[in-house]
Amino acid sequence: MDILGISMNIIWLLAGIGFIFLEFIIPGLVIAFFGVGAIITAIITTIIDTSIEVQVLIFSISSILCIIFLRRYFTKIFAGKELNARDNENFNIEMGKIVPVVELIEPNVIGGKVKYQGALWPAKADHTISPGESVEIIGRENLTLIVKKK
């Protein structure tokens, strides 16, 4: 069976690839299994000449079976890891450490930089601190160091 001169197995294959790419745009790990179902349908329609009703049935059954049996497995592989308070403890900054200012730090503005452990870190302070001065690390907010003049 052809639609507009295009074989149905090619249409199913393109639909499958489209569903898989759509998963990247709308993540949720469901749409990709419809893509797998469409690709399975394309393979079967290449081997066996079937009616459109049978093709839709093959697509539906294969997609649902993929979702039921594979989603849990692939979710474990592709799911991100949530950080908890304990993970945050592993990120230690040496409070009281004296570090040089590399870029101008203005009051309560993130944008100034200090050099800490060989890398440049964003820093903020309650007062203006010029490059070349030394500061003491008194805290942090995420990846921004809170500093004061030494």
Phi and psi restraints in degrees (value plus and minus 20) as a CYANA .aco file:
   2 ASP   PHI    -143.6  -103.6
   2 ASP   PSI     128.2   168.2
   3 ILE   PHI    -143.9  -103.9
   3 ILE   PSI      99.3   139.3
   4 LEU   PHI      34.7    74.7
   4 LEU   PSI      14.3    54.3
   5 GLY   PHI      60.5   100.5
   5 GLY   PSI     -14.7    25.3
   6 ILE   PHI    -127.9   -87.9
   6 ILE   PSI     111.0   151.0
   7 SER   PHI     -83.1   -43.1
   7 SER   PSI     123.7   163.7
   8 MET   PHI     -82.3   -42.3
   8 MET   PSI     -54.6   -14.6
   9 ASN   PHI     -85.5   -45.5
   9 ASN   PSI     -52.5   -12.5
  10 ILE   PHI     -89.0   -49.0
  10 ILE   PSI     -59.9   -19.9
  11 ILE   PHI     -83.2   -43.2
  11 ILE   PSI     -64.9   -24.9
  12 TRP   PHI     -83.0   -43.0
  12 TRP   PSI     -60.5   -20.5
  13 LEU   PHI     -82.7   -42.7
  13 LEU   PSI     -67.0   -27.0
  14 LEU   PHI     -84.4   -44.4
  14 LEU   PSI     -58.1   -18.1
  15 ALA   PHI     -83.4   -43.4
  15 ALA   PSI     -61.9   -21.9
  16 GLY   PHI     -81.4   -41.4
  16 GLY   PSI     -66.0   -26.0
  17 ILE   PHI     -83.7   -43.7
  17 ILE   PSI     -60.1   -20.1
  18 GLY   PHI     -82.0   -42.0
  18 GLY   PSI     -63.6   -23.6
  19 PHE   PHI     -81.6   -41.6
  19 PHE   PSI     -62.2   -22.2
  20 ILE   PHI     -84.9   -44.9
  20 ILE   PSI     -62.1   -22.1
  21 PHE   PHI     -87.3   -47.3
  21 PHE   PSI     -54.5   -14.5
  22 LEU   PHI     -82.6   -42.6
  22 LEU   PSI     -48.8    -8.8
  23 GLU   PHI     -80.5   -40.5
  23 GLU   PSI     -51.7   -11.7
  24 PHE   PHI     -89.8   -49.8
  24 PHE   PSI     -50.6   -10.6
  25 ILE   PHI    -103.7   -63.7
  25 ILE   PSI     -60.7   -20.7
  26 ILE   PHI    -140.7  -100.7
  26 ILE   PSI      61.6   101.6
  27 PRO   PHI     -88.2   -48.2
  27 PRO   PSI     133.6   173.6
  28 GLY   PHI     145.8   185.8
  28 GLY   PSI     -27.3    12.7
  29 LEU   PHI      36.9    76.9
  29 LEU   PSI      26.1    66.1
  30 VAL   PHI    -146.9  -106.9
  30 VAL   PSI     -66.7   -26.7
  31 ILE   PHI     -80.6   -40.6
  31 ILE   PSI     -54.8   -14.8
  32 ALA   PHI     -81.7   -41.7
  32 ALA   PSI     -52.8   -12.8
  33 PHE   PHI     -91.1   -51.1
  33 PHE   PSI     -48.8    -8.8
  34 PHE   PHI     -87.1   -47.1
  34 PHE   PSI     -54.8   -14.8
  35 GLY   PHI     -83.7   -43.7
  35 GLY   PSI     -62.2   -22.2
  36 VAL   PHI     -83.5   -43.5
  36 VAL   PSI     -61.5   -21.5
  37 GLY   PHI     -80.8   -40.8
  37 GLY   PSI     -60.0   -20.0
  38 ALA   PHI     -88.0   -48.0
  38 ALA   PSI     -58.2   -18.2
  39 ILE   PHI     -87.8   -47.8
  39 ILE   PSI     -60.5   -20.5
  40 ILE   PHI     -80.4   -40.4
  40 ILE   PSI     -62.6   -22.6
  41 THR   PHI     -82.3   -42.3
  41 THR   PSI     -60.9   -20.9
  42 ALA   PHI     -81.3   -41.3
  42 ALA   PSI     -61.9   -21.9
  43 ILE   PHI     -85.0   -45.0
  43 ILE   PSI     -65.8   -25.8
  44 ILE   PHI     -85.5   -45.5
  44 ILE   PSI     -60.4   -20.4
  45 THR   PHI     -90.9   -50.9
  45 THR   PSI     -39.9     0.1
  46 THR   PHI     -93.7   -53.7
  46 THR   PSI     -57.2   -17.2
  47 ILE   PHI    -101.2   -61.2
  47 ILE   PSI     -64.5   -24.5
  48 ILE   PHI    -142.0  -102.0
  48 ILE   PSI     109.8   149.8
  49 ASP   PHI     -97.6   -57.6
  49 ASP   PSI      96.1   136.1
  50 THR   PHI    -148.4  -108.4
  50 THR   PSI     142.4   182.4
  51 SER   PHI     -96.5   -56.5
  51 SER   PSI     144.9   184.9
  52 ILE   PHI     -82.9   -42.9
  52 ILE   PSI     -54.0   -14.0
  53 GLU   PHI     -83.6   -43.6
  53 GLU   PSI     -62.3   -22.3
  54 VAL   PHI     -87.6   -47.6
  54 VAL   PSI     -57.7   -17.7
  55 GLN   PHI     -83.4   -43.4
  55 GLN   PSI     -63.3   -23.3
  56 VAL   PHI     -84.5   -44.5
  56 VAL   PSI     -57.6   -17.6
  57 LEU   PHI     -85.3   -45.3
  57 LEU   PSI     -65.0   -25.0
  58 ILE   PHI     -80.6   -40.6
  58 ILE   PSI     -64.6   -24.6
  59 PHE   PHI     -79.9   -39.9
  59 PHE   PSI     -67.7   -27.7
  60 SER   PHI     -83.3   -43.3
  60 SER   PSI     -69.3   -29.3
  61 ILE   PHI     -85.1   -45.1
  61 ILE   PSI     -65.4   -25.4
  62 SER   PHI     -86.4   -46.4
  62 SER   PSI     -57.3   -17.3
  63 SER   PHI     -85.9   -45.9
  63 SER   PSI     -65.8   -25.8
  64 ILE   PHI     -84.9   -44.9
  64 ILE   PSI     -62.3   -22.3
  65 LEU   PHI     -82.9   -42.9
  65 LEU   PSI     -60.2   -20.2
  66 CYS   PHI     -82.3   -42.3
  66 CYS   PSI     -63.4   -23.4
  67 ILE   PHI     -83.6   -43.6
  67 ILE   PSI     -65.4   -25.4
  68 ILE   PHI     -85.3   -45.3
  68 ILE   PSI     -65.4   -25.4
  69 PHE   PHI    -115.7   -75.7
  69 PHE   PSI     -42.8    -2.8
  70 LEU   PHI    -129.2   -89.2
  70 LEU   PSI     -42.4    -2.4
  71 ARG   PHI     -80.4   -40.4
  71 ARG   PSI     -65.1   -25.1
  72 ARG   PHI     -79.8   -39.8
  72 ARG   PSI     -62.7   -22.7
  73 TYR   PHI     -84.4   -44.4
  73 TYR   PSI     -67.9   -27.9
  74 PHE   PHI     -93.2   -53.2
  74 PHE   PSI     -47.5    -7.5
  75 THR   PHI     -82.8   -42.8
  75 THR   PSI     -59.1   -19.1
  76 LYS   PHI     -83.9   -43.9
  76 LYS   PSI     -55.5   -15.5
  77 ILE   PHI     -94.3   -54.3
  77 ILE   PSI     -64.1   -24.1
  78 PHE   PHI    -116.3   -76.3
  78 PHE   PSI     -29.8    10.2
  79 ALA   PHI     -91.5   -51.5
  79 ALA   PSI     123.3   163.3
  80 GLY   PHI     -97.6   -57.6
  80 GLY   PSI     149.7   189.7
  81 LYS   PHI    -124.5   -84.5
  81 LYS   PSI     110.3   150.3
  82 GLU   PHI    -102.5   -62.5
  82 GLU   PSI     118.5   158.5
  83 LEU   PHI    -106.9   -66.9
  83 LEU   PSI     120.8   160.8
  84 ASN   PHI    -139.3   -99.3
  84 ASN   PSI    -198.1  -158.1
  85 ALA   PHI     -79.5   -39.5
  85 ALA   PSI     -55.7   -15.7
  86 ARG   PHI     -85.3   -45.3
  86 ARG   PSI     -58.1   -18.1
  87 ASP   PHI     -82.9   -42.9
  87 ASP   PSI     -57.3   -17.3
  88 ASN   PHI     -85.1   -45.1
  88 ASN   PSI     -51.2   -11.2
  89 GLU   PHI     -86.7   -46.7
  89 GLU   PSI     -47.1    -7.1
  90 ASN   PHI     -90.8   -50.8
  90 ASN   PSI     -32.4     7.6
  91 PHE   PHI    -119.6   -79.6
  91 PHE   PSI      66.0   106.0
  92 ASN   PHI    -117.6   -77.6
  92 ASN   PSI     113.1   153.1
  93 ILE   PHI    -131.7   -91.7
  93 ILE   PSI     116.1   156.1
  94 GLU   PHI     -95.9   -55.9
  94 GLU   PSI      81.0   121.0
  95 MET   PHI     -87.1   -47.1
  95 MET   PSI     120.3   160.3
  96 GLY   PHI      69.7   109.7
  96 GLY   PSI     -27.6    12.4
  97 LYS   PHI     -88.1   -48.1
  97 LYS   PSI     116.2   156.2
  98 ILE   PHI    -112.5   -72.5
  98 ILE   PSI     107.1   147.1
  99 VAL   PHI    -154.8  -114.8
  99 VAL   PSI     134.3   174.3
 100 PRO   PHI    -104.0   -64.0
 100 PRO   PSI     126.9   166.9
 101 VAL   PHI    -106.6   -66.6
 101 VAL   PSI     112.3   152.3
 102 VAL   PHI    -125.9   -85.9
 102 VAL   PSI     -57.8   -17.8
 103 GLU   PHI    -146.2  -106.2
 103 GLU   PSI     127.3   167.3
 104 LEU   PHI     -69.0   -29.0
 104 LEU   PSI     110.7   150.7
 105 ILE   PHI    -127.1   -87.1
 105 ILE   PSI     103.7   143.7
 106 GLU   PHI    -127.6   -87.6
 106 GLU   PSI     135.1   175.1
 107 PRO   PHI     -75.0   -35.0
 107 PRO   PSI     105.1   145.1
 108 ASN   PHI      32.1    72.1
 108 ASN   PSI       9.3    49.3
 109 VAL   PHI    -141.2  -101.2
 109 VAL   PSI     104.8   144.8
 110 ILE   PHI     -98.9   -58.9
 110 ILE   PSI     113.3   153.3
 111 GLY   PHI     136.2   176.2
 111 GLY   PSI     -49.3    -9.3
 112 GLY   PHI     -89.1   -49.1
 112 GLY   PSI     140.7   180.7
 113 LYS   PHI    -153.9  -113.9
 113 LYS   PSI     125.1   165.1
 114 VAL   PHI    -145.3  -105.3
 114 VAL   PSI     139.1   179.1
 115 LYS   PHI    -122.3   -82.3
 115 LYS   PSI      98.3   138.3
 116 TYR   PHI    -154.6  -114.6
 116 TYR   PSI     105.9   145.9
 117 GLN   PHI      32.7    72.7
 117 GLN   PSI      21.0    61.0
 118 GLY   PHI      60.0   100.0
 118 GLY   PSI     -16.3    23.7
 119 ALA   PHI    -147.1  -107.1
 119 ALA   PSI     135.9   175.9
 120 LEU   PHI    -105.8   -65.8
 120 LEU   PSI     112.1   152.1
 121 TRP   PHI    -142.5  -102.5
 121 TRP   PSI     120.2   160.2
 122 PRO   PHI     -85.2   -45.2
 122 PRO   PSI     124.3   164.3
 123 ALA   PHI    -161.4  -121.4
 123 ALA   PSI     134.2   174.2
 124 LYS   PHI    -160.5  -120.5
 124 LYS   PSI     135.2   175.2
 125 ALA   PHI    -169.2  -129.2
 125 ALA   PSI     150.1   190.1
 126 ASP   PHI    -103.9   -63.9
 126 ASP   PSI     -27.4    12.6
 127 HIS   PHI    -164.9  -124.9
 127 HIS   PSI     145.0   185.0
 128 THR   PHI     -93.6   -53.6
 128 THR   PSI     114.1   154.1
 129 ILE   PHI    -153.0  -113.0
 129 ILE   PSI     106.5   146.5
 130 SER   PHI    -104.9   -64.9
 130 SER   PSI     135.6   175.6
 131 PRO   PHI     -78.9   -38.9
 131 PRO   PSI     123.1   163.1
 132 GLY   PHI      77.6   117.6
 132 GLY   PSI     -41.2    -1.2
 133 GLU   PHI     -99.3   -59.3
 133 GLU   PSI     141.6   181.6
 134 SER   PHI    -123.4   -83.4
 134 SER   PSI     124.5   164.5
 135 VAL   PHI    -152.9  -112.9
 135 VAL   PSI     141.7   181.7
 136 GLU   PHI    -127.7   -87.7
 136 GLU   PSI     115.2   155.2
 137 ILE   PHI     -98.8   -58.8
 137 ILE   PSI     102.4   142.4
 138 ILE   PHI    -135.0   -95.0
 138 ILE   PSI     -25.7    14.3
 139 GLY   PHI     156.8   196.8
 139 GLY   PSI    -194.5  -154.5
 140 ARG   PHI    -174.1  -134.1
 140 ARG   PSI     131.5   171.5
 141 GLU   PHI    -147.3  -107.3
 141 GLU   PSI      85.3   125.3
 142 ASN   PHI      38.3    78.3
 142 ASN   PSI    -134.2   -94.2
 143 LEU   PHI    -123.9   -83.9
 143 LEU   PSI     -10.1    29.9
 144 THR   PHI    -120.0   -80.0
 144 THR   PSI     107.0   147.0
 145 LEU   PHI    -106.1   -66.1
 145 LEU   PSI     118.1   158.1
 146 ILE   PHI    -120.1   -80.1
 146 ILE   PSI     105.7   145.7
 147 VAL   PHI    -149.7  -109.7
 147 VAL   PSI     143.9   183.9
 148 LYS   PHI    -159.3  -119.3
 148 LYS   PSI     134.1   174.1
 149 LYS   PHI     -80.8   -40.8
 149 LYS   PSI     121.6   161.6
